[in-house]
Amino acid sequence: MTVEQKTSLAAVVTIDQETMHGIPCFAGTRIPVQTLIDFLETGESIDDFLAVYPYIPRQQILAFLELSRDITIDQLTCAS
């Protein structure tokens, strides 16, 4: 993971032992990012997620997905 990716990710996701025992959560919330992944895996949409968690900005969700994609591609490239 690049320094730029770490910096960008820190604005989107927080990991704090005092919040949800260190589970990665959307910054400023106690909502685990795994909850979004679970929504998407079951065929629900970002709009469905936002209907349940309207206080998480859409841009924060999109930034998480974009960073996740980029980090995954970087890791796969390094592994090959």
ZADO-124472 format. One record per atom (N, C-alpha, C, CB): residue in three letters; atom name; chain; x, y, z. Coordinates in steps of 0.05 Angstrom, whole numbers, always signed. Atoms other than C-alpha are relative to their C-alpha. Glycine has a CB too. Example, Ala and Ser with C-alpha at 12.3 -4.5 7.8 and 13.67 -1.06 7.14 Angstrom:
2
r rest: ALA&atom: N&kette: A&xx: +18&yy: -24&zz: +0
r rest: ALA&atom: CA&kette: A&xx: +246&yy: -90&zz: +156
r rest: ALA&atom: C&kette: A&xx: +18&yy: +24&zz: +0
r rest: ALA&atom: CB&kette: A&xx: -20&yy: +1&zz: +25
r rest: SER&atom: N&kette: A&xx: -16&yy: -24&zz: -1
r rest: SER&atom: CA&kette: A&xx: +273&yy: -21&zz: +143
r rest: SER&atom: C&kette: A&xx: -15&yy: +22&zz: +14
r rest: SER&atom: CB&kette: A&xx: +9&yy: +9&zz: -29
This chain:
80
r rest: MET&atom: N&kette: A&xx: +17&yy: -23&zz: +0
r rest: MET&atom: CA&kette: A&xx: +0&yy: +0&zz: +0
r rest: MET&atom: C&kette: A&xx: +18&yy: +25&zz: +0
r rest: MET&atom: CB&kette: A&xx: -19&yy: +0&zz: +24
r rest: THR&atom: N&kette: A&xx: -16&yy: -25&zz: +2
r rest: THR&atom: CA&kette: A&xx: +28&yy: +68&zz: -20
r rest: THR&atom: C&kette: A&xx: -7&yy: +19&zz: +23
r rest: THR&atom: CB&kette: A&xx: -5&yy: +13&zz: -27
r rest: VAL&atom: N&kette: A&xx: +5&yy: -21&zz: -20
r rest: VAL&atom: CA&kette: A&xx: +33&yy: +127&zz: +27
r rest: VAL&atom: C&kette: A&xx: -25&yy: +15&zz: -7
r rest: VAL&atom: CB&kette: A&xx: +24&yy: +19&zz: +3
r rest: GLU&atom: N&kette: A&xx: +24&yy: -15&zz: +9
r rest: GLU&atom: CA&kette: A&xx: -19&yy: +163&zz: -15
r rest: GLU&atom: C&kette: A&xx: -26&yy: -16&zz: +6
r rest: GLU&atom: CB&kette: A&xx: +2&yy: +6&zz: -30
r rest: GLN&atom: N&kette: A&xx: +23&yy: +17&zz: -6
r rest: GLN&atom: CA&kette: A&xx: -67&yy: +104&zz: -8
r rest: GLN&atom: C&kette: A&xx: -6&yy: -1&zz: +30
r rest: GLN&atom: CB&kette: A&xx: +5&yy: -29&zz: -10
r rest: LYS&atom: N&kette: A&xx: +4&yy: +0&zz: -29
r rest: LYS&atom: CA&kette: A&xx: -56&yy: +101&zz: +68
r rest: LYS&atom: C&kette: A&xx: -13&yy: +26&zz: +9
r rest: LYS&atom: CB&kette: A&xx: +27&yy: -4&zz: +14
r rest: THR&atom: N&kette: A&xx: +11&yy: -26&zz: -7
r rest: THR&atom: CA&kette: A&xx: -70&yy: +175&zz: +73
r rest: THR&atom: C&kette: A&xx: -29&yy: +3&zz: -8
r rest: THR&atom: CB&kette: A&xx: +16&yy: +23&zz: -12
r rest: SER&atom: N&kette: A&xx: +28&yy: -2&zz: +10
r rest: SER&atom: CA&kette: A&xx: -133&yy: +171&zz: +31
r rest: SER&atom: C&kette: A&xx: -18&yy: -19&zz: +16
r rest: SER&atom: CB&kette: A&xx: -1&yy: -8&zz: -30
r rest: LEU&atom: N&kette: A&xx: +16&yy: +20&zz: -15
r rest: LEU&atom: CA&kette: A&xx: -157&yy: +109&zz: +68
r rest: LEU&atom: C&kette: A&xx: -6&yy: +10&zz: +28
r rest: LEU&atom: CB&kette: A&xx: +15&yy: -27&zz: +1
r rest: ALA&atom: N&kette: A&xx: +4&yy: -10&zz: -27
r rest: ALA&atom: CA&kette: A&xx: -148&yy: +143&zz: +135
r rest: ALA&atom: C&kette: A&xx: -23&yy: +20&zz: +2
r rest: ALA&atom: CB&kette: A&xx: +26&yy: +13&zz: +11
r rest: ALA&atom: N&kette: A&xx: +22&yy: -19&zz: +1
r rest: ALA&atom: CA&kette: A&xx: -199&yy: +196&zz: +114
r rest: ALA&atom: C&kette: A&xx: -27&yy: -14&zz: -3
r rest: ALA&atom: CB&kette: A&xx: +4&yy: +20&zz: -22
r rest: VAL&atom: N&kette: A&xx: +24&yy: +15&zz: +7
r rest: VAL&atom: CA&kette: A&xx: -249&yy: +142&zz: +96
r rest: VAL&atom: C&kette: A&xx: -7&yy: -22&zz: +21
r rest: VAL&atom: CB&kette: A&xx: +2&yy: -14&zz: -27
r rest: VAL&atom: N&kette: A&xx: +3&yy: +22&zz: -18
r rest: VAL&atom: CA&kette: A&xx: -238&yy: +85&zz: +146
r rest: VAL&atom: C&kette: A&xx: +17&yy: +5&zz: +25
r rest: VAL&atom: CB&kette: A&xx: +8&yy: -27&zz: -13
r rest: THR&atom: N&kette: A&xx: -15&yy: -1&zz: -25
r rest: THR&atom: CA&kette: A&xx: -216&yy: +85&zz: +219
r rest: THR&atom: C&kette: A&xx: +2&yy: -28&zz: +12
r rest: THR&atom: CB&kette: A&xx: -12&yy: +20&zz: +19
r rest: ILE&atom: N&kette: A&xx: -4&yy: +25&zz: -15
r rest: ILE&atom: CA&kette: A&xx: -187&yy: +28&zz: +259
r rest: ILE&atom: C&kette: A&xx: +10&yy: +9&zz: +27
r rest: ILE&atom: CB&kette: A&xx: +21&yy: -20&zz: -15
r rest: ASP&atom: N&kette: A&xx: -6&yy: -10&zz: -27
r rest: ASP&atom: CA&kette: A&xx: -188&yy: +42&zz: +333
r rest: ASP&atom: C&kette: A&xx: -9&yy: -21&zz: +20
r rest: ASP&atom: CB&kette: A&xx: -14&yy: +27&zz: +6
r rest: GLN&atom: N&kette: A&xx: +7&yy: +21&zz: -20
r rest: GLN&atom: CA&kette: A&xx: -186&yy: -9&zz: +390
r rest: GLN&atom: C&kette: A&xx: -22&yy: +9&zz: +18
r rest: GLN&atom: CB&kette: A&xx: +25&yy: -7&zz: +16
r rest: GLU&atom: N&kette: A&xx: +21&yy: -11&zz: -17
r rest: GLU&atom: CA&kette: A&xx: -233&yy: +37&zz: +429
r rest: GLU&atom: C&kette: A&xx: -27&yy: +1&zz: -14
r rest: GLU&atom: CB&kette: A&xx: +8&yy: +28&zz: +9
r rest: THR&atom: N&kette: A&xx: +25&yy: -1&zz: +16
r rest: THR&atom: CA&kette: A&xx: -285&yy: +35&zz: +373
r rest: THR&atom: C&kette: A&xx: -3&yy: -27&zz: -13
r rest: THR&atom: CB&kette: A&xx: +1&yy: +23&zz: -21
r rest: MET&atom: N&kette: A&xx: +7&yy: +26&zz: +12
r rest: MET&atom: CA&kette: A&xx: -315&yy: -33&zz: +356
r rest: MET&atom: C&kette: A&xx: +24&yy: -19&zz: +1
r rest: MET&atom: CB&kette: A&xx: -9&yy: +4&zz: -29
r rest: HIS&atom: N&kette: A&xx: -22&yy: +18&zz: -5
r rest: HIS&atom: CA&kette: A&xx: -253&yy: -68&zz: +383
r rest: HIS&atom: C&kette: A&xx: +20&yy: -2&zz: -23
r rest: HIS&atom: CB&kette: A&xx: -11&yy: -28&zz: +6
r rest: GLY&atom: N&kette: A&xx: -19&yy: -1&zz: +22
r rest: GLY&atom: CA&kette: A&xx: -210&yy: -47&zz: +324
r rest: GLY&atom: C&kette: A&xx: -10&yy: -9&zz: -27
r rest: GLY&atom: CB&kette: A&xx: +23&yy: -16&zz: +8
r rest: ILE&atom: N&kette: A&xx: +12&yy: +8&zz: +26
r rest: ILE&atom: CA&kette: A&xx: -257&yy: -69&zz: +269
r rest: ILE&atom: C&kette: A&xx: +0&yy: +25&zz: -18
r rest: ILE&atom: CB&kette: A&xx: -29&yy: -12&zz: +3
r rest: PRO&atom: N&kette: A&xx: +0&yy: -23&zz: +18
r rest: PRO&atom: CA&kette: A&xx: -248&yy: -24&zz: +208
r rest: PRO&atom: C&kette: A&xx: -29&yy: +11&zz: -4
r rest: PRO&atom: CB&kette: A&xx: +12&yy: -7&zz: -28
r rest: CYS&atom: N&kette: A&xx: +26&yy: -13&zz: +2
r rest: CYS&atom: CA&kette: A&xx: -306&yy: +26&zz: +207
r rest: CYS&atom: C&kette: A&xx: +2&yy: +24&zz: -18
r rest: CYS&atom: CB&kette: A&xx: -11&yy: +8&zz: +29
r rest: PHE&atom: N&kette: A&xx: +0&yy: -25&zz: +15
r rest: PHE&atom: CA&kette: A&xx: -327&yy: +83&zz: +163
r rest: PHE&atom: C&kette: A&xx: +7&yy: +23&zz: +20
r rest: PHE&atom: CB&kette: A&xx: -28&yy: +5&zz: -13
r rest: ALA&atom: N&kette: A&xx: -10&yy: -22&zz: -17
r rest: ALA&atom: CA&kette: A&xx: -292&yy: +145&zz: +192
r rest: ALA&atom: C&kette: A&xx: -24&yy: +16&zz: +10
r rest: ALA&atom: CB&kette: A&xx: +19&yy: +18&zz: -16
r rest: GLY&atom: N&kette: A&xx: +21&yy: -16&zz: -13
r rest: GLY&atom: CA&kette: A&xx: -336&yy: +183&zz: +241
r rest: GLY&atom: C&kette: A&xx: -24&yy: -16&zz: +7
r rest: GLY&atom: CB&kette: A&xx: -8&yy: +21&zz: -18
r rest: THR&atom: N&kette: A&xx: +23&yy: +17&zz: -7
r rest: THR&atom: CA&kette: A&xx: -382&yy: +123&zz: +252
r rest: THR&atom: C&kette: A&xx: +9&yy: -25&zz: +15
r rest: THR&atom: CB&kette: A&xx: -16&yy: -8&zz: -26
r rest: ARG&atom: N&kette: A&xx: -6&yy: +26&zz: -11
r rest: ARG&atom: CA&kette: A&xx: -386&yy: +56&zz: +286
r rest: ARG&atom: C&kette: A&xx: -10&yy: -22&zz: -19
r rest: ARG&atom: CB&kette: A&xx: -14&yy: -3&zz: +28
r rest: ILE&atom: N&kette: A&xx: +10&yy: +19&zz: +20
r rest: ILE&atom: CA&kette: A&xx: -409&yy: +22&zz: +222
r rest: ILE&atom: C&kette: A&xx: +24&yy: -13&zz: -14
r rest: ILE&atom: CB&kette: A&xx: -18&yy: +15&zz: -21
r rest: PRO&atom: N&kette: A&xx: -23&yy: +14&zz: +12
r rest: PRO&atom: CA&kette: A&xx: -360&yy: -32&zz: +200
r rest: PRO&atom: C&kette: A&xx: -2&yy: +1&zz: -31
r rest: PRO&atom: CB&kette: A&xx: +1&yy: -29&zz: +9
r rest: VAL&atom: N&kette: A&xx: +1&yy: +1&zz: +29
r rest: VAL&atom: CA&kette: A&xx: -340&yy: -30&zz: +127
r rest: VAL&atom: C&kette: A&xx: -9&yy: -27&zz: -10
r rest: VAL&atom: CB&kette: A&xx: +29&yy: +6&zz: -11
r rest: GLN&atom: N&kette: A&xx: +10&yy: +27&zz: +7
r rest: GLN&atom: CA&kette: A&xx: -356&yy: -105&zz: +127
r rest: GLN&atom: C&kette: A&xx: -31&yy: +1&zz: -5
r rest: GLN&atom: CB&kette: A&xx: +7&yy: -20&zz: +22
r rest: THR&atom: N&kette: A&xx: +29&yy: -2&zz: +4
r rest: THR&atom: CA&kette: A&xx: -430&yy: -84&zz: +132
r rest: THR&atom: C&kette: A&xx: -6&yy: +8&zz: -29
r rest: THR&atom: CB&kette: A&xx: -12&yy: +21&zz: +19
r rest: LEU&atom: N&kette: A&xx: +4&yy: -8&zz: +28
r rest: LEU&atom: CA&kette: A&xx: -425&yy: -50&zz: +64
r rest: LEU&atom: C&kette: A&xx: +6&yy: -24&zz: -18
r rest: LEU&atom: CB&kette: A&xx: +18&yy: +24&zz: -8
r rest: ILE&atom: N&kette: A&xx: -7&yy: +23&zz: +16
r rest: ILE&atom: CA&kette: A&xx: -390&yy: -111&zz: +35
r rest: ILE&atom: C&kette: A&xx: -22&yy: -21&zz: +1
r rest: ILE&atom: CB&kette: A&xx: +27&yy: -12&zz: +9
r rest: ASP&atom: N&kette: A&xx: +22&yy: +20&zz: -3
r rest: ASP&atom: CA&kette: A&xx: -445&yy: -156&zz: +63
r rest: ASP&atom: C&kette: A&xx: -24&yy: +8&zz: -17
r rest: ASP&atom: CB&kette: A&xx: -7&yy: -2&zz: +30
r rest: PHE&atom: N&kette: A&xx: +22&yy: -10&zz: +16
r rest: PHE&atom: CA&kette: A&xx: -498&yy: -112&zz: +31
r rest: PHE&atom: C&kette: A&xx: +5&yy: -6&zz: -30
r rest: PHE&atom: CB&kette: A&xx: -4&yy: +31&zz: +3
r rest: LEU&atom: N&kette: A&xx: -7&yy: +3&zz: +28
r rest: LEU&atom: CA&kette: A&xx: -463&yy: -115&zz: -37
r rest: LEU&atom: C&kette: A&xx: +1&yy: -30&zz: -7
r rest: LEU&atom: CB&kette: A&xx: +26&yy: +13&zz: -7
r rest: GLU&atom: N&kette: A&xx: -2&yy: +28&zz: +5
r rest: GLU&atom: CA&kette: A&xx: -450&yy: -190&zz: -32
r rest: GLU&atom: C&kette: A&xx: -27&yy: -13&zz: -3
r rest: GLU&atom: CB&kette: A&xx: +16&yy: -14&zz: +22
r rest: THR&atom: N&kette: A&xx: +27&yy: +12&zz: +1
r rest: THR&atom: CA&kette: A&xx: -524&yy: -205&zz: -22
r rest: THR&atom: C&kette: A&xx: -17&yy: +13&zz: -22
r rest: THR&atom: CB&kette: A&xx: -14&yy: +4&zz: +27
r rest: GLY&atom: N&kette: A&xx: +14&yy: -11&zz: +22
r rest: GLY&atom: CA&kette: A&xx: -543&yy: -165&zz: -83
r rest: GLY&atom: C&kette: A&xx: -13&yy: +27&zz: +5
r rest: GLY&atom: CB&kette: A&xx: -20&yy: -19&zz: -10
r rest: GLU&atom: N&kette: A&xx: +11&yy: -27&zz: -6
r rest: GLU&atom: CA&kette: A&xx: -564&yy: -101&zz: -48
r rest: GLU&atom: C&kette: A&xx: +18&yy: +21&zz: -12
r rest: GLU&atom: CB&kette: A&xx: -4&yy: +3&zz: +30
r rest: SER&atom: N&kette: A&xx: -15&yy: -22&zz: +13
r rest: SER&atom: CA&kette: A&xx: -542&yy: -34&zz: -75
r rest: SER&atom: C&kette: A&xx: +11&yy: +19&zz: +21
r rest: SER&atom: CB&kette: A&xx: -18&yy: +14&zz: -20
r rest: ILE&atom: N&kette: A&xx: -9&yy: -22&zz: -17
r rest: ILE&atom: CA&kette: A&xx: -506&yy: +26&zz: -47
r rest: ILE&atom: C&kette: A&xx: -24&yy: +16&zz: +10
r rest: ILE&atom: CB&kette: A&xx: +20&yy: +18&zz: -15
r rest: ASP&atom: N&kette: A&xx: +24&yy: -14&zz: -8
r rest: ASP&atom: CA&kette: A&xx: -574&yy: +60&zz: -46
r rest: ASP&atom: C&kette: A&xx: -14&yy: -15&zz: +23
r rest: ASP&atom: CB&kette: A&xx: -19&yy: +3&zz: -23
r rest: ASP&atom: N&kette: A&xx: +12&yy: +16&zz: -22
r rest: ASP&atom: CA&kette: A&xx: -601&yy: +3&zz: -2
r rest: ASP&atom: C&kette: A&xx: +16&yy: +5&zz: +26
r rest: ASP&atom: CB&kette: A&xx: +0&yy: -30&zz: -7
r rest: PHE&atom: N&kette: A&xx: -17&yy: -5&zz: -23
r rest: PHE&atom: CA&kette: A&xx: -542&yy: +13&zz: +45
r rest: PHE&atom: C&kette: A&xx: -5&yy: +28&zz: +11
r rest: PHE&atom: CB&kette: A&xx: +30&yy: -3&zz: -8
r rest: LEU&atom: N&kette: A&xx: +5&yy: -28&zz: -9
r rest: LEU&atom: CA&kette: A&xx: -553&yy: +88&zz: +47
r rest: LEU&atom: C&kette: A&xx: -28&yy: +4&zz: +12
r rest: LEU&atom: CB&kette: A&xx: +4&yy: +19&zz: -23
r rest: ALA&atom: N&kette: A&xx: +27&yy: -2&zz: -12
r rest: ALA&atom: CA&kette: A&xx: -627&yy: +77&zz: +63
r rest: ALA&atom: C&kette: A&xx: +1&yy: -8&zz: +30
r rest: ALA&atom: CB&kette: A&xx: -19&yy: -18&zz: -15
r rest: VAL&atom: N&kette: A&xx: -3&yy: +9&zz: -28
r rest: VAL&atom: CA&kette: A&xx: -605&yy: +42&zz: +127
r rest: VAL&atom: C&kette: A&xx: +20&yy: +18&zz: +16
r rest: VAL&atom: CB&kette: A&xx: +10&yy: -29&zz: +1
r rest: TYR&atom: N&kette: A&xx: -21&yy: -17&zz: -12
r rest: TYR&atom: CA&kette: A&xx: -544&yy: +86&zz: +141
r rest: TYR&atom: C&kette: A&xx: +3&yy: +27&zz: -14
r rest: TYR&atom: CB&kette: A&xx: +27&yy: -15&zz: +1
r rest: PRO&atom: N&kette: A&xx: +0&yy: -24&zz: +16
r rest: PRO&atom: CA&kette: A&xx: -562&yy: +154&zz: +112
r rest: PRO&atom: C&kette: A&xx: +21&yy: +21&zz: +9
r rest: PRO&atom: CB&kette: A&xx: -27&yy: +13&zz: +2
r rest: TYR&atom: N&kette: A&xx: -20&yy: -19&zz: -10
r rest: TYR&atom: CA&kette: A&xx: -510&yy: +191&zz: +154
r rest: TYR&atom: C&kette: A&xx: +28&yy: -5&zz: -10
r rest: TYR&atom: CB&kette: A&xx: +0&yy: +0&zz: +30
r rest: ILE&atom: N&kette: A&xx: -26&yy: +5&zz: +13
r rest: ILE&atom: CA&kette: A&xx: -452&yy: +159&zz: +116
r rest: ILE&atom: C&kette: A&xx: -2&yy: +13&zz: -28
r rest: ILE&atom: CB&kette: A&xx: +7&yy: -30&zz: -1
r rest: PRO&atom: N&kette: A&xx: +1&yy: -13&zz: +27
r rest: PRO&atom: CA&kette: A&xx: -438&yy: +204&zz: +55
r rest: PRO&atom: C&kette: A&xx: +6&yy: -20&zz: -22
r rest: PRO&atom: CB&kette: A&xx: +19&yy: +23&zz: -1
r rest: ARG&atom: N&kette: A&xx: -4&yy: +17&zz: +23
r rest: ARG&atom: CA&kette: A&xx: -443&yy: +169&zz: -12
r rest: ARG&atom: C&kette: A&xx: +29&yy: +2&zz: -10
r rest: ARG&atom: CB&kette: A&xx: -19&yy: +8&zz: -23
r rest: GLN&atom: N&kette: A&xx: -28&yy: -3&zz: +9
r rest: GLN&atom: CA&kette: A&xx: -375&yy: +198&zz: -30
r rest: GLN&atom: C&kette: A&xx: +19&yy: -16&zz: +17
r rest: GLN&atom: CB&kette: A&xx: +8&yy: +30&zz: +1
r rest: GLN&atom: N&kette: A&xx: -17&yy: +16&zz: -17
r rest: GLN&atom: CA&kette: A&xx: -344&yy: +163&zz: +30
r rest: GLN&atom: C&kette: A&xx: -2&yy: -30&zz: -8
r rest: GLN&atom: CB&kette: A&xx: -9&yy: +3&zz: +30
r rest: ILE&atom: N&kette: A&xx: +4&yy: +28&zz: +9
r rest: ILE&atom: CA&kette: A&xx: -373&yy: +96&zz: +6
r rest: ILE&atom: C&kette: A&xx: +15&yy: -4&zz: -27
r rest: ILE&atom: CB&kette: A&xx: -30&yy: -7&zz: -4
r rest: LEU&atom: N&kette: A&xx: -13&yy: +2&zz: +26
r rest: LEU&atom: CA&kette: A&xx: -348&yy: +108&zz: -65
r rest: LEU&atom: C&kette: A&xx: +30&yy: +1&zz: +3
r rest: LEU&atom: CB&kette: A&xx: -10&yy: +22&zz: -19
r rest: ALA&atom: N&kette: A&xx: -28&yy: -2&zz: -4
r rest: ALA&atom: CA&kette: A&xx: -280&yy: +128&zz: -40
r rest: ALA&atom: C&kette: A&xx: +11&yy: -26&zz: +12
r rest: ALA&atom: CB&kette: A&xx: +7&yy: +24&zz: +20
r rest: PHE&atom: N&kette: A&xx: -8&yy: +26&zz: -12
r rest: PHE&atom: CA&kette: A&xx: -276&yy: +64&zz: +2
r rest: PHE&atom: C&kette: A&xx: +2&yy: -21&zz: -22
r rest: PHE&atom: CB&kette: A&xx: -19&yy: -9&zz: +22
r rest: LEU&atom: N&kette: A&xx: +0&yy: +20&zz: +21
r rest: LEU&atom: CA&kette: A&xx: -294&yy: +21&zz: -58
r rest: LEU&atom: C&kette: A&xx: +23&yy: +5&zz: -20
r rest: LEU&atom: CB&kette: A&xx: -27&yy: +1&zz: -15
r rest: GLU&atom: N&kette: A&xx: -22&yy: -6&zz: +19
r rest: GLU&atom: CA&kette: A&xx: -244&yy: +57&zz: -104
r rest: GLU&atom: C&kette: A&xx: +27&yy: -7&zz: +13
r rest: GLU&atom: CB&kette: A&xx: -1&yy: +30&zz: -7
r rest: LEU&atom: N&kette: A&xx: -25&yy: +7&zz: -14
r rest: LEU&atom: CA&kette: A&xx: -188&yy: +51&zz: -53
r rest: LEU&atom: C&kette: A&xx: +3&yy: -30&zz: +3
r rest: LEU&atom: CB&kette: A&xx: +1&yy: +14&zz: +27
r rest: SER&atom: N&kette: A&xx: -1&yy: +29&zz: -2
r rest: SER&atom: CA&kette: A&xx: -205&yy: -22&zz: -41
r rest: SER&atom: C&kette: A&xx: +9&yy: -13&zz: -26
r rest: SER&atom: CB&kette: A&xx: -27&yy: -11&zz: +10
r rest: ARG&atom: N&kette: A&xx: -7&yy: +10&zz: +27
r rest: ARG&atom: CA&kette: A&xx: -201&yy: -35&zz: -115
r rest: ARG&atom: C&kette: A&xx: +30&yy: +4&zz: -6
r rest: ARG&atom: CB&kette: A&xx: -17&yy: +13&zz: -22
r rest: ASP&atom: N&kette: A&xx: -27&yy: -7&zz: +6
r rest: ASP&atom: CA&kette: A&xx: -135&yy: +1&zz: -123
r rest: ASP&atom: C&kette: A&xx: +20&yy: -16&zz: +17
r rest: ASP&atom: CB&kette: A&xx: +5&yy: +30&zz: +4
r rest: ILE&atom: N&kette: A&xx: -17&yy: +14&zz: -18
r rest: ILE&atom: CA&kette: A&xx: -103&yy: -32&zz: -62
r rest: ILE&atom: C&kette: A&xx: +1&yy: -30&zz: -8
r rest: ILE&atom: CB&kette: A&xx: -9&yy: +3&zz: +30
r rest: THR&atom: N&kette: A&xx: +1&yy: +28&zz: +8
r rest: THR&atom: CA&kette: A&xx: -126&yy: -101&zz: -85
r rest: THR&atom: C&kette: A&xx: +16&yy: -4&zz: -25
r rest: THR&atom: CB&kette: A&xx: -29&yy: -9&zz: -4
r rest: ILE&atom: N&kette: A&xx: -15&yy: +3&zz: +25
r rest: ILE&atom: CA&kette: A&xx: -98&yy: -91&zz: -155
r rest: ILE&atom: C&kette: A&xx: +30&yy: +3&zz: +5
r rest: ILE&atom: CB&kette: A&xx: -9&yy: +22&zz: -21
r rest: ASP&atom: N&kette: A&xx: -28&yy: -2&zz: -7
r rest: ASP&atom: CA&kette: A&xx: -32&yy: -67&zz: -126
r rest: ASP&atom: C&kette: A&xx: +11&yy: -25&zz: +13
r rest: ASP&atom: CB&kette: A&xx: +4&yy: +24&zz: +19
r rest: GLN&atom: N&kette: A&xx: -9&yy: +24&zz: -15
r rest: GLN&atom: CA&kette: A&xx: -28&yy: -127&zz: -80
r rest: GLN&atom: C&kette: A&xx: +2&yy: -24&zz: -20
r rest: GLN&atom: CB&kette: A&xx: -19&yy: -7&zz: +23
r rest: LEU&atom: N&kette: A&xx: -1&yy: +22&zz: +20
r rest: LEU&atom: CA&kette: A&xx: -44&yy: -175&zz: -138
r rest: LEU&atom: C&kette: A&xx: +24&yy: +3&zz: -18
r rest: LEU&atom: CB&kette: A&xx: -26&yy: -1&zz: -16
r rest: THR&atom: N&kette: A&xx: -23&yy: -5&zz: +18
r rest: THR&atom: CA&kette: A&xx: +9&yy: -142&zz: -182
r rest: THR&atom: C&kette: A&xx: +26&yy: -7&zz: +14
r rest: THR&atom: CB&kette: A&xx: +0&yy: +30&zz: -8
r rest: CYS&atom: N&kette: A&xx: -24&yy: +7&zz: -15
r rest: CYS&atom: CA&kette: A&xx: +61&yy: -149&zz: -127
r rest: CYS&atom: C&kette: A&xx: +3&yy: -30&zz: +4
r rest: CYS&atom: CB&kette: A&xx: -1&yy: +15&zz: +28
r rest: ALA&atom: N&kette: A&xx: -1&yy: +29&zz: -5
r rest: ALA&atom: CA&kette: A&xx: +43&yy: -222&zz: -116
r rest: ALA&atom: C&kette: A&xx: +8&yy: -16&zz: -25
r rest: ALA&atom: CB&kette: A&xx: -27&yy: -9&zz: +10
r rest: SER&atom: N&kette: A&xx: -5&yy: +15&zz: +25
r rest: SER&atom: CA&kette: A&xx: +53&yy: -240&zz: -189
r rest: SER&atom: C&kette: A&xx: +29&yy: +1&zz: -9
r rest: SER&atom: CB&kette: A&xx: -18&yy: +9&zz: -22
